[in-house]
Structure formats: structure tokens, C-alpha cells
């Protein structure tokens, strides 16, 4: 009995000691499935074509990877490449590929994949973005060995690293194709990539991809995700994608547009994450059609800008989901500055004064603005046939009408808007300018881009063109900043286009999902940047408090 009693005392003492010095906590555990609804359908699960479509970009971001990737703040980080060197002249870039990186079919990633992918981009028949093809055609790619590849530029080009983020295609599977074959490949619906998840199944409905099922790639070279499966389900509209969450079908919603925000806030188990997109919504003013509208006059462009209440647009139309920039660069990036930059706060009095200086006046209150020839100041504003863009356009029409300016809205499909911009067959246009990564404004505002480039306004300014030329030949960021500061000052004096707002992207996941974080977005697929940290399962572990 004495021994039994001593045993009880010792056991109690040990349990007391353990209770005082150790505790249990829950930690992420591998396994589980995350299901998300996406508004919109994929068209091509091919990284060389997927930049045109957010749904494509979402899948590509999980399945593929490039030599580098964009960090949360727009800086270039290693991905398939473990590092690189740039020669002192700024002409030659040497990349070293991770020898542990594998394609999802088990083959190793090598320099051959880089040379093959770049070769498709360099093909004059490449069906992707024109500026991407033009850039790569000026670069010589050299295979040094199986895991070393070199890029030799024709001249110094500071933004070049941004272009190395393009995801690679497998040479061992596609080496016999040409660039013209890219849109019609079976590969586009059965892709083999190098990313953290491999595609295992594609579901279709009426010819559309309705869902993709992705499984964790066990031999991924980067941090291994906790999630075992990711399923993306596609729906025709953001509302439809939201409603399937309400029905309990999914745990996440790819995008919550402003018109659904109040309903999303009402969902108790829904967590909302917001971040600015690498995109600027601008009003382009076509300076090449001076016979119908006076957009070639700086004071007229300034007057139009003073006549816009951007804060009202952000509050009333966008439900606060917008950031208002003061220059054509993205706020928060290294090149953005307001030092010495003219400001255009809403000022209808100043707007009327500038218009009067240009000969546009009203006969009385409520009358339209007319010039000395009696012609009214009127123009058409072409916009994409999207609910939010149309709402913004209508608000602009109402604001400008207070000044006596008559504007009609012309809503067209997105491709038709792009066509109108490229052919310069518009008067004014509401457009989304995507500006991920390096802020180089050459494609958009250099005078040589007025006819075939993206200088859709037809804007020509010799000093601005000189600044742009010099900045892309300098690799020292501090020196580029000095030039870009002057660029922003001159641009906002001339306002060849009117910067309206930076869209804020809102993403939602259920409280059952843990570990998700979201920073600034270059593309919508960047919401998965931290996917390795997401988890749905947990395990209990004993830990010491000492």
C-alpha cells in the first residue's frame, strides 16, 4: 500500500510538472482541399497567351513558373533561377537554373526550355502581346550549359529583368511547334508546368472550361504547400461566382466587385482582403482629330481634368474601392512622386476660366459651351461594355454637363475598344492601362509610339521623349528616379490623358481557410503568391513553455 501511495504521488507530481511546463497548440497540417469560384472562363491555359484573361492568369500562376517572379512590391525575385549576374555594361545577363526544378512529368528544367520559350516569343508570328515579341526579338539568348543561360541585349535596357518573369514552356513536349500553333494546342487544356500545383483534370460544359482540379506537386522545388488540392470553378459573372459561395459550394471567391461589397460584408464567415492592382484607369483624349474636338489644346485638357470630381467617383460609384493617383505612375512604387507636380483637385471655376481662355463660353446658366463659330463643345466617350466602366462614364457625363460640355457614352465590347484605340478612331476613351513591374513609360508616351505603339492619344513632346529614352538606358534606380520626377511634372502640366483611379481588388475566403495573405497585385493570380502558407487542416502538438 505504501508503494502504491508513493506511485500516485509521483504520478501527480509529474503531471503537475508537465502541466506547468508544457502546453498544446494547433499548427497547420498537410492535406485538405480549397475550392474557389472565379467570375469568367479560361480560354487558354498557356502562359504565353494567358495575359489577356484573368481566369487564364489564375490557373497559370499555380501551374507554371518563370526564371523570376514579381515580389509583393514590384521587385524581381528568383524563381526557377537561383540567381543571376549582370555585366558592368548592363548588356549581358547570366541566369543559373535551379538544378532541382522539375516539370510535372518528372523531366528536369534546363536551358533548352528557356531557349525554346524565348524562340517562340521572338517569332514574328507570335500571337501574344506585340511589345513582348518586339522586346525579345532584340535579345540574343545563348545556352551556356544545361543549367546556365545568357541573354545579350542589343543595348542597355533597365526594365529587362521584368521580362524574365514570363513562365516557361517545356521544350521536350513542344519542340516541334511554331508560334502560329500556340492558340490551337491541345497543351492549352492539358498543360504541364513547373509550379506548386499540377493540373490533373479539366471539366467542361458547353465547350467552356467549367473547372480545373489541381494537385500539390510533391517534387516542387520551392516551399511545399499544405493544401493537397486546389479546385477552381468558373462562372459567367462575378455575381454567379458569389452566389455559389452562399450556396456552400466553394470556400473562396476570386473577386468581389464594388456592387457586391455590401452583400459580402453581410456574410459572417467571409474574410475580405483588398489590395491595389497594377493598373490605372485613364481617359485618353485623341489629339489627332482636331477638326472635331480641341483635345490638342493643353488648357482644354486641363479644364476637363479640373471638371472631374474624382473623389465623388471613388465614393459614390466605386464604393471606396479606388486609390486616386496624382501622376501616371502607380502610387507606392519607387518611381512615383508628387514633388513639383501640378495638382488637379475638383475646381469647376478654374475649369470654366481655362475654357474661356480657349474661346469656349456659355450664353447663360444651363446653356452649352460654344466657341466663336457657335459650335458646342461635345464629344463621345467610348468605354468597355462592363457594368463598372459604364457607371463611371455616366458619372463623368453628369459632372462635365455641369460645365456645359455634352458627352455621349458609347459602350462597346472590350476588343472593339482596343481596336478603336489602336486605330485612333475614337474621340475620348476610358481605358485600363496595365503597368506591372518596371514603370518604363516608353510604350505609352514616347513620340515614336503615336502611330503603331500604345501612345493612343497621339501625344508628342520632345523633352518627355528624351527623358523616357534616357531613363531606360540607366540601370541605377536613383538616377532613373530623377528623370522620372521630371517626366511626371511635365506629363501633369500637359495631361495628354487624365489619370482617374487605381482599382482596388477585393478577394474573399471563408473562415475555414487559414494563412492567406494578399499584397499588391501585378496580376489577379498574384493572390496565390503565398499559397504555400494556406491550410485547412490542423494538428495538435505539445510544446514547452521554457
N, C-alpha and C positions, 0 to 999 in steps of 0.2 A: 504494500500500500504506500509505503514511503517513496519507493522508486516511481510508482505511478504519479504520485503527487508532484515529485520533482520534475517529471516529464511534462506535466501540464504547465507548471510554472515556466519551464524553459521554452515551451512552445508559445505560450502567451508573450514571453519576453521577445522572442524572435519576431512574432507577428507585429508586436508594438514597434519594434525597431524598423522593420520593413515599412510599416505604415508611415513612420515619421521620416524615413529617408528616401523612399521610392513612391512614385505615383504613376498613374497610367494616363496616356493621352492618345488621341486619334491622329493618324497620319495617312497621307494618300497611299492607296494601294493600286497595283496594276489591274487592268480589266475594265469592263463596262463599255457601254455604247452611248454615244452622243448623237442625237438626231436633230437636224436643223432644217427649217423651211426657208426657201430662197424665192423671192419675187422675180420671175424672169426665167427663161430657159437657156441652157447652154447651146451653143452652135458648133463649137469645135474645141475639143479638149487638147489643144495643141498650143504650146507656149509661143510659137512664132506667129500665131493668129489670134490668140485669146485676149489681147489687149483691147479689142473692140467691144467686149461684152463682159459685164461684171460677173455673171454666172460662170462664164468660162474661167475668168481670173480666179474665182473662188476655188474651183477644182484644181487648177494648175498650181496654185500656191501650196497645196497639200501634196501633190503628186510629183512635181518637178522642182529642180533647183539649178542655180547658175553658179558660175565661178565665184560670184559675190552676191550680196543681197543688201538692200537698203535697211539701215538701222532705224530705230524709232524716231530719230531726229534728222533723218535725211543723209546720214553719213554712210559711206560704203564700208561694209564689213565682209570678212572672209566667209565663204560658204563651201562649195566644192574645192575651192583653192584654200590651202592652208596659209598662203602668204604670197607676196609679190614684191618685185623691186622695179623702180623707175630710174632709168639712167639720168645723169645730170642734165642732159639736153632736153629731157621731157618728151623724147621721141619714142623710146623703146620701153615696153612694159613686159616683164618676165613673170609668169604665173607658175606656181607649183601646186599641182593637183594632189588632193588627199589620197594616198595610196590605198586607204581602207574604204573608199567610196565605191558602192556597187549600184548597178541598175537593178530594178526589181526582179529581173530574170536571173540574177546571180552573176552577170558579167561585170568586170571591173570598168570603172570610168577611166578613160585615158585621153591623151592629147588628140587622138583620132576623132573623138566626139566633138571636141572644140573646133577642130579644123573643118569637120563636116558641117556643123551648125552654122559657122561663120560663112562657109561657102554658099549655103542656101540664102543667107542674108545678102550676100554680095551679088547674087544672080540678078541681072537686070529685070527678070520676070518675077522677082519676089513679090507676092501679092499682099504683103503686110504694109505697115506704115512707110510712106515714101522716104521720110527723113531718116528712118532707121537704116534702110537699104543704102541711101547715099552716104551715110557715115561709114558703114562697114566697107563700102567699095573703095574708100580712101585708106584702108588699113591692110597691111600685109601680115598674114598670120603664118607663123613658122613653127613646126613641130621640132622641138629640140631633142626630146626623148619621150618615152611613154607617159611621163608624168610632169613634163615641163613644156610650156608653150609660150611663144613670144609674139607680141603684137608690135609692129613697127608702123608708126604713124607717118603720114606724108609731111606733117608739120605739127608743132605743139598745139595741143587741144586740151585745155584744162578740164572740161567735163567728161573726158573719155571714160574714166572709171565707172561712171553711171551706166555706160552701155555694156559693161561686163556683167551686169545683173541679169541679162537675158538668160532664160533657162535653156539647158542643152537638150538636144535630141540624140537618140542612140544611133551611132554610125553603123553598128553591127546589124541593126534591123532595117535601116532605111537607106543604106549607102547607094542603092540603085535608083533613087528617085531624083526628080528635078524640082526646082522651086514651083513650077506651074502645077505640080502634082499635089502640093500641100493641102489645098482646100478639100480634096476628094479622097484622102487616105482613109482606109479602114482604121488605121492607127488613131485617128482623131476621136474614135469612140472606144478604143481599146488601148489606151496609152500605157507605155512602160516608162517610168521615170526614175528619179533618184531621191525623192522626197521622203518624209517621215511616214507617209501612208501610201499603200499601193492600191490601185483600183482592182476590185475583184468582181464587180457586177454592175451592169448598166441596165436600168429598167426604162422602157419606152412606152409611150402612149400616143397614138395617132401621129407617129413619126417624130415626136418630140422626146428628148431625154427627160423622163419624169423623176428619176432618182439615180444617184450613184452610191455604191456601197464601197467604202474604203476600209482597209485593214492595216493595222500597225505593221510596219516593215521591220522585222526582227533584227535585220543586219544594217539598219540605218547608221550612217557614220556619225551623226550628231546625237544630242541628248534623246534617249528613248522615251517616247510619250507614255503616260499612264494609260490613256484610253486604248482599248483594244480595237474599237470600231468607230468610224465616223460615217454617218449617213446624211447626205444632203438630198432633200426633196424639193422639187421645183414646181412653182405655181405661176399662173399667168400674171398676177398683180401682187403688190405688197399687202393689200388687204386680204387677199386669199391666203397668203402666207401667214398673216396674223391670226386669221380665224381658225386655222388648223392647230395653232397653239391653244386657243381657247377650247378646242375640242379634245385636247390631250394627246394629239398625235405626235408632237415634237417638243423638244426641250429648249430650243433656241429659235430666234427669228433674225434673219440676216440683216434686215433694215427696217427701222420704224420711221416712216416719213412724217413730216410735221402734222399732217391731217389725222394721224393715228396716235399722236402723243398722249392726248388725254385718256384715250381708252387704254393705252399701255400703262400709264400711271395707275390706273384703277385696278390692275392685276396685282394682287398682293404678293404673289410668288415670282414676279418677274423683275429681274435686275436689269437696269438700263445703263449702258456705257456709251458715252459720247466722245467724239474726237473730230478735230478739223480734218477735212480732206485736202489732198494736194491738188486743189482745183480752184479756179477763180471764175465766177460768173461775171461777164463783162458785156457792155453794149458796144458793138462795133459800129462805127459811123463811116460809111463809104465815101471817101474823099474824091473818088474818081468820077462821080456823076454830078458835077457842079451845075449842070443845066437844069436840074430839078430841085435839089436841096443844097443849102450853103454849108455843107459839112467841111469844106476846105478852109473855112474861116475859123481861126483859133477862138475868137471871142464867142462865136456861136456855140462851139463845142463846150467852152467853159460855162456859158449860160445854161445849156442843157444839164450840165452836171450840178450847178447851183440850184437848179429847179427840181432836183430829186431829194426827197426825204428818205434817205437810206435807213435811218433808224425806224421809221414807220414801217418800211417794208420788212425789216427784220422782226419787229414786234408783232405786227398785225397779220402778215402773210406767212412768215416763216416760223412763227411761234417761238422766237428767240433762238432758233437753230441756225445761227449765222454769225460770222465774225466780219466786221467791216474794215477792210484794208484802206490805207491811205496812199498806196502806190501799187504798181502792177506786180510786185513781188509778194510772196506769202509771208504774213506776219509770223514771227518766231523763228524764221530761218536766218542763217548767218548774213545774208546779203541785204536783208530788209532794214531800212532806216527811214525815219521821218525828219531827219536833220535837214533844214533848209528846204523842205518840200512844201509847196503850196497846198493849203487845205481847202476842201470844198464842203463845208457844212451847209445844210439846207438854208438858202438865203434867196427867196423869191425876188426881193427888192434888187439885190445885186444882179440876179439873172435878167430882170427887165431892163436894168441900166445897160448891161452889156449888149443886149439885143437892140436897144435903141441906138447905141453907137454904131451898129451894123445896119441901121436903117429899117428895123422891124419895130413897128409901134401899133397900138390899138386905138381905134377911134373912140372907144369908150369902154366902160367896165362890162365884161361879158362878151365883148367883141373879139374876133380872132386877130392875131398878129398879121400885119400885111407890110409888104415893102412899098417903095415909092411907085412901083408899077401896079400896085393893088393886088399882087399875088399873095395868098395866105401861106403862112409857114406850116406846112403839113408834110408828113412822110409816113411810110409804112414800116412797121416793126415786125420782122419775121422771127418766129420762135419755134422750138420743137413742140410737137403735139403732146406735151406732158402736162399733167394737171398743175404742178407747182410752177412751171415756167409760164404757163398761160396766166395763172393768178398774179405772178409778178408783173407780167406785161400789162395786164389790165389795171393794176395799181399805178404803174408808170403813166399809162394813158390818162388816168384821172389826175395825177399830180401835174403833168405837163399841161393839161387842159386849163388849169387854174391860171396859167400864164398866157392863154390864148393860142396854144400850139395844138394843132389837130393831128392825132396819131391813130392809125388803124393797125390792129393786130392781125397778122397773117400766120396762123398755126399750120405747120407742115410736118410730115414725118422727119425723124432725125436725119436720115440720109438725104432728104431733099434740102434740109437746112445746110448740111455740109456742102452739098452741090452748089447752093446759092452763094456760100462763102467762097468756095474755090473758083467759081466762075465770075465772082464780083458782080453778080446780078441782083443785088439787094440794095436797099437804102440804109436801113438800120437793122441790126440783128442782135438778139440776145443769145449769147453762146457761152458754153462751158469750156474754159481753157484749162487743160490738164497740164500741170507743171511739176511732176515728181522729180526729186533729186536736185541736180545742179540747176541754178536759176538762169543759166545762159539764155538771154532773150533774142539771140540772133535769128532763129527761125520765124519769130513773130514780128520783129520790129526793124530788122535791117532793110535798107532801101532796095537791096537786090532780091528781096523776097516778095516784092509787091505784085509780081505777075504770076509766078508759078509756086511760090512758097506760101507760108501761113501769115504773111503780112496782109490780111484780108482787108484792112482799112485803106490800103494804098498809101500809107504814110511814108513820107520821105523827109529825112532830116540828116544832113551831112554829119553834124557833130555827134548825134546819137549813134549813127552808123560807125563812126570812128571809135567811139567808146566801146561798142559791142565787139568790134574787130580786135581791139587791143586786149580786152578782158579775157577773151577765150584763148589768147596766146600766153597768158601768165598763169603759172601754177601756184604762186604764193597767194594764199587767200586774202591776206591783209591788203595786198596791192590791188587785187581784184575788187575788194570792198570799196576802196577809194573811187575807182572808176564807176562802180555800180551806184554809189551815192550820187554822183553827178548825173548818171542816167535817170535815176528816179526823180531828181529835181527837174530835169528838162522834160521828161515824159509828162509829169503832172502840170507843167506850165502849158504844154501843147495839148494834152489829153486827146490823143488820136482815138482812144477808146475809153469808156467810162467804167472803172472798176466798181462793181456793185457789192459783192459779198463773197466770203469763203463758206461753202456749205459745211454744215456740221453733220457728221454721220452718226446715227444712233443705232446701236446694236443691242439686242436683248437676249438674255439667257435665264433659264429657270433657276431657282434657289438650289435645286438638286445638283447643279453644276458648280464646281469649286475651282479656284486657282486661276480663273480667266482674268486677264488684264488687257487693256487696249490703249495704245498711244496714238500719236499722229499717223494718219493713213496716207501712203503713197497710192495704193490701190485698195479696193474693198477686201481683197483676200488677205491683206495685212492684219486683219483682225485675228487671224490664226497665227500671228508671229510667235505667241507664247503657248501654242497648242501643247507643247511637251509638258507644261505645268498643269494642264487641266485634268481634273479627275472627278469621278462619280462614286468610286468605292473608297472605303477607309478601313484601316486595321487598327486594333488597339495594341499599343506597345507599352512596356514598363520602362520608365526612365528614372534615373537617380536625380535627386534634388541637390546633391552636393557637387 
